[in-house]
Each structure stands twice: as C-alpha cells, then as structure tokens.
Amino acid sequence: MVGFQQEGLDLKFANWPRRSIPPALGLLALCLAALAPAAHAQAVSAIPEGEIFADISMTFVTAYKDGAWVPVDVTVRNNKEDIQGWIEVSVTTLNGPASPVYRTPAESPKGSTKRFRVYCRLSGATSIQAMLYKKRRPALDAPVRVDLTPIRPEDLVSLILDDEPADYGFLRSALDRAGGGAGLHRHALRTAEVPQMPAYPQCFTAYNVVVLGQVDPGQIGLRQRDLLLRYVEEGGVLVVFAGENAARFRGTWVEELGGVSIGEQQTIDEAVLANSVFQEADRAGARSGREALITRLTPAADGVLVWGKDPVLAASRPLARGVVVTLAVDAHGKALQECAGFLHLWGDLVSRNTQKTQLNFAQAASTASQMLPSATGIRVYPWTSVLIYLLLYFFVGVVGNWLFWNWMKRREMAWVCLVFFSLGFTAYALVYGTAGRAKSTELTQLEVLRVPESGRVGSVHSMVGVLSARTAWYDLRLTNEFALVSDSWNATSQQYYMGPGGFMDANKAFQFVFDQPPRVEELRVGASVLRVFEVESDATLPGGIEGALVWDDEGLHGNLVNKTGVKIRSPFVLLEGMSIPLGDMNDATEWPVSIPRTRIVVSTMNRRTEFGPYGYYGSYGMDRTDLTVVESGVQQSLITTANDFTGQINPALGPFLCGWAEGVVQRTVSLDEPATERIARTFVVADIRVDRAKAPVPLRVPLQVLVNEVPQQTNPYAYGWGNSMQGIQGDQKASVQIIVPPQYADAKDTTLQVELHWTADNPETAMVYAPEGTDADWSATHQTGTQPQSNRNNRNESYAVTTYQERDWQRFYDATKTWVRGNVQLKKNATNGGYWGSYHVNAALLVPRHDEETGDWTPWQ
C-alpha cells in the first residue's frame, strides 16, 4: 500500500486527531515510515527495467448495481520513464463504447507505484478498460480490461469496514431467514484501506447496509464521515459493532453519531444473554457455556430505542429516513451468530431499506432530452419533408418544366425557367427550411433539488442542454468540485439520431475530466441541435422544510415552514402514490395545511399527476412547446416507477413536498464562450415528516395489468364513451393478467385488490371479475362494493367502480409467468340479449404498514 496516492486515497495519518494517537502507535508509525522506502523499492524492483504495468482494482466493481456510480482504481507500476499525462477509463455496453469517457491527470515518475481513481456510472456495462497516456501517445502496449456483470436487481450490497471481513458470513444466514431469495454481496475494506472509501455520496446509495467493525474510526476522513451521515439521513442503515471494538469507538464521532455512550466491557454466557433479550421462540441456537463479550450501551440522545434492558443488546437512533444501530457485541467473537433472534434482527437491518426507492432520474432526463428542443424554438423537420421537397423540385422544376415547354414547342424556354425554379426553391429552403434554427449558443438547465430533512447539504441533479448555432466542440467547467457527469443519451461513438432538416448527426462521446475544477471536454454539438447531459453535485442550503403533518381519519393537517431559501410555487405533497396540492402559497414561508380526507382518498386513476404520459408527443418535434408542458413531463417522469409509462406515481416515494421554482439554485456549468440562458428551472423535492394514525393504512403497490396478454391502454384523465376502456359483449369473457413482482410472491398478510371500472348500455347488467379457477360465487363473496364515478372531462357521463379483494391470492399465482390470471365478464340479462359494455382494470397489492421500528425495540427508560 505504500506509495499509493491520489485525491481521496491519502494513506498517511493526516486524518487522525493528534491527541488520539498513543505514543506506542506513534512509534509504530515512525517505524513503518522508515521501512516504507525499502518496501516501495522492493515492489518497484520486481518490475523489469523499461516496463510499465497497470491493472484495475476489483474492490468495488466486482458487484455493482446497474446504474450506480462506482469507484474504479487504476494502479500504475512504472519502471520505464517519467510520464506526465492522464489515465483514461472507458465503459463498454452491449451497444458499444459508452459516453462519457472518464479521465484523470496522471503523473507517474520512473520507479513509482501509484493508484489513480475515477468514478464511473455503470449502466448496462459489460466491461471497463483503462489506458495510460503520455501527452497523446499511449504509454501501455494495450488497454487494461475487466469484464463486468451487474448483480440481480433484488440482490443486496453491504460495505464492511473491518480487518476480518470473513467474520461476516453469518449475514448470509440472516438474509436467508428474512426470505425473498435475494443474494448478498460484500465490499470489504480493512483499516489500511479505509481511506479508499468513496468520496461521492452517489457511491453509497447502492449499499443496503454499512458496517463499522474492527477498524480505526480515525482513519475515516471528514469527507467520508459527512457522507456516512448523509447516507443515513437518506434512508441508509449504519451498524456499529462495539464488543471488543469498544475502545476504538469510545469518545469518537462514531459514539456521537450513534447517540449512545459506550461503557465498560463484560463477559456473559451466550445462553443467558439470549434469554435476557429475546423471546422464547427466538432463543434457539444460543450456545450455553460459551462466553460472549459485550459492551454496556447507554442512550445519550433523544429518540434512541433499545433492544433488551439489562443488558442492552442494541441501540437504534433514527436519523431522518435512516438509522444508526450500535450493537453491544462484535463480529470477531461470533456471539449469537447462530441464535435465531439475532439472525432475525440482522435480517431486518440488512433488508430494511430494500423498499427504498430513488427518483426516476433516468426517465426524467430522457423526457427532457426529447421535449426541450421544442421548448427552445428549434423546429425539427422529419426526413420525409426533405424527400418531398426534392421530389417536387425534380418533377416540377425539371420534368414538368421540360414537358410543358416541349408541348409548347419552345424547348429553349425550359432552360430559362429552370433558372427561376432553382432560385425559387432555393429561396424557399433558406426562408422556411431554416425556420427555428438557433441564432447563437444557448444554455438550458432543468434541475432537481433534493432537500434532506436536516437541510444541511442538498443534492442537485441537473439536466444541462447546450444549443449551438453551428456544429462546434465545447469545453465546460463545473462549478462544484464534487460533481459527476453522465450522458443523457448514453451515446456510443457510432450512434446517430435525426437532426434538423433530416440530416444525420453523430452523437459523439465526450470526455469527463476529474480535475480541479472538474470539466467536460470535446462535447460535440451539431448545428441547431440541443445536446443534453446530466450533472450531479451538492448544494449548501440554509435549512429544509421544518414542521410536521398528521395524516389521520380527518385528513392531512399541520404546519410547514420553508427554510430552504427557495420560493416554491404551487407546492404539493407526494404521499403513497398520491399528489396532494397545497394551493398557491404566494411566496409565503409558513404553510398551514388542512386537507379533508375526502379530498385525499380518491380512486386509483385520480392518484396520477395532472399531465398524461403521452400528452406532449403531439407537439414534440413539430411546433414550439410551452415550458410548463415540459415541466409537467419531466415532473411526471421523475415520480413514476422505472420503465413505467402509465403515469402511475411511485407509491414508495415520499413523503415529499414538491414544487417548481424560478431560476436555478446554483450555476452548474460555465461555458468556454458567451451563451444565452434560455431556460432555467428547479424542481424541489424536500423530505417532510408525516405522522400517521396509530393504525396506518396499508401501502398500496400498483400492479401492471395485461388484457389478453397485451398491456392495456391507460387514460389518466377520465373514462367515457369511446375512451380507453376495452369493449366487451354480453356473456363474452376477457382474459386479464395481473403482474405481481417476484419479490412479493411470498409476502405475508398482503391483499390483492382489483378495481373494475366499467360501463354498460343495459342498466340491469353487471360487469364482474374473478380469478381463473374460482367458483361462480367468488365475485359475490369477494366484492367490497360498487361506487359511481363521474367522468372528469364530462360530468354528464359516469361509470361504475367495483372493488374486489383477495387475501389468499398466492393460490392463483403463476410463478413462471409472475401473474394472477383472471377473467372479466359482462353478465347477460336473460330477457334482453345483444348488448355491450366497456371496462378497465386497475390492480394493487395492499402491503401492511408497520412502525419503522418493530420487534423488540422499546424506548429507553
């Protein structure tokens, strides 16, 4: 490890508090420093003279979640020549090389061994490769390449900071007890490797749990400490193993973060400990006669919950959306690692935030890339218009002109008229063919400001567009030193798309350089083409949204105070798949909220945003689109589930307070030439606290519905005659498949709810739904009621909503197809044949909601 250096990878003792280094440890450090040159020389001498070797570290890239930011370390061992250049890392997908290409300056003197780091967004990545350059000349014979395979979406990832990572094999058993079939992947760093922790918050979002074990907390720098706090506040789980590690954590920032006082140690029989902290059913596996080392834990902050009383096995401190858990035992001693209760506790911790979800930035960026060109005034003509123009020119100006004057027996006039036809068609092309083309370089920025509950440091996800009047190459500087850049198109060097006038414009990969400041280089923008890329960075805020709301039988009420420093227009609350508008607050900072429940609990179709998923396609690419339409499209894409185009709000998001603000919070990029700022908007997503009733309503998970194995059309506005409902005739059966994700296949105490929206021309008719294989009485026994609904577009039209619920739905579940198959039938009246109706099916899984802390967690007394 000696001799490695790069930003964020300093392995010196600079991050240690001076007073925390014991004299013996300081003497050891001096000895290591004295031995370092010899060890370094031995490592370099192993390299043949005149050779340079490089390799990619597999610490973080062995198990990555698709779409995550991952640190990629390139180690260069140089025994050839002094090199002043850069490291270039490129990502390859199934479609070819991805954009951007990542670079970092590299200085590699002869006789040195150094590690250089870049951060790559791995989305559909099949491999990464690295090359060392001296100026523009490759310094290696061939790039270093590593093949990659992303983990399954349902698998979990843990970050273990411990000198003995093998002691954490019990986590696999804990996850197996939790069920669900998810795998567990571990990224492990020992004490000497702790400074290699990621320096960007985006790298922590993939971790389901971070564990501090046999590691010196003084080795964790201030930046990484702040990132751990942000990780917890955004929903992460941080677990601290005390036990024999108590002396390491006592009196440090870890003790303060956990909200506990770490006391003296004692030994106790493992069976006695299990009997003290677990119920009888959870004591199985505890070994009598085996001593366990535990540390006394005393809560030292408000809101800390404990597991056990005398002794306390664990202390849990909720922080915003996440939790810090301090355990009285350690992993090295293997105490309770075969006890059912302890494994159950760990299963809950490891899988606690599996339901945590992120805003759908990928879909929002794609929507912005498609819609922004219309909002900027650039009119994109299809290639057919160019073809028609050329055909008209040929048949009118050449063929028709010649035939006419040949018929008039004045062939010489055809040449004269051809000149006028050429001038006329050329003038038309200049005036109308270039309508809407950019006259100067423009900069567009739509950003999403994510405000945590504490309001300390917010995250900014910007969609930046550069519009050029001519084909040009641009360099941009980023204003934040911890900014990350990705390409919205994820373009390959061979990817093309249609540009203005039907010409084919190459979407070249650009360069993202990790430097001070970071920058984007070689960004190619075609003439009158809006090139969009994404920038993720931090923003320091004066505060967050303070106060709390209560959701009970009366509705949603309470008071909120906006201390973000950002004026939010027309705010709304995002809560369990519902968008609840608060009205125009007229730039006020204090917001009293009082919304009756009758305005909140509405049918599923009304729990969508006010803007349909396909509404903007009518104007995109043809005429100029109003900016409010762009905002609605980006907003809707942001709050829907991934790869879901139905417009359904993701029920796992929130509670948030959302709204648009004029301007941008911070200037994300600066161009290397003057540019006009055409569009600048910010969508604010702020964490708020919502206290629910003592018996919280179940979480409603919307499910996709197929009709005859084809996705049914949806209409977020209303139903009515000739609308998106499916037609059906009397006594005809329609096959309906309800897709249930595999992770819910074995979920307990869940209920399948089916809403049948229907109309019929015979008032004595009934439309019914039933799963396949049920008897004739199922529809009657599982129906919870029928309610009339009005068409939101036409109040004179109405339809009925019949609701069914089935608790034992797993008996109808086809695991191979991942669906519940059923039928919709219009019951025919025996006295009146030949009638018809229309229907639409909504389905959801009702998942019981519990308090955030369950089991044996109790308040400290």
Secondary structure, DSSP 8 states (H G I E B T S, - for coil): -TT---TT---SSTTS-GGGS-HHHHHHHHHHHHHHHHHHHHHHHTS-TT-EEEEE--TTTSS--TTEEEEEEEEEEE-S--EEEEEEEEEEETTEE-S-EEEEEEEE-TTEEEEEEEEEEESSEEEEEEEEEETTEESSSS-EEEE-----TT-EEEEEE-S-GGGGTHHHHHHHHH-S---EEEEEE-GGGGGGS-SSGGGGTT-SEEEE-SS-GGGS-HHHHHHHHHHHHTT-EEEEE-GGGHHHHTTSHHHHHHTEEEEEEEEEEHHHHHHHHS-GGG-TT--TT-EEEEEEEEE-STT-EEE-SSS--EEEEEETTEEEEEESS-TTTTTTTT-HHHHHHHHHHHTTTTT-----HHHHHHHHHHHHHHHTT-----HHHHHHHHHHIIIIIIIIHHHHHHHTT-HHHHHHHHHHHHHHHHHHHHHTTTTT--SS-EEEEEEEEEE-SS-SEEEEEEEEEEEBSS-EEEEEEESSTT-EEEESS---TT-EEE-GGG-EEE----EEE-SSS-EEEEEEE-BT-EEEEEEEEEEE-S--EEEEEEEETTEEEEEEEE-SS---EEEEEEETTEEEE----TT-SEEEEEEEGGGTS--GGGGB-SS-TTGGGGTTTTS---HHHHHHHHHHHHHB-TT--S-BB-TTS-SEEEEEEES-SS--EEESS--EEEEEEEEEEEE-EEEE-SS---EEEEEEEEETTEE----SS---TTSS-EEEETT-EEEEEEE--GGGTT-TT-EEEEEEEEEESSTT-EEEEEETT--TTHHHHSEEEEEEEE-SS-TT-EEEEEEEEES-GGGGEETTTTEEEEEEEEE--TTS-S-EEEEEEEEEEEE----SS-TTEEE--
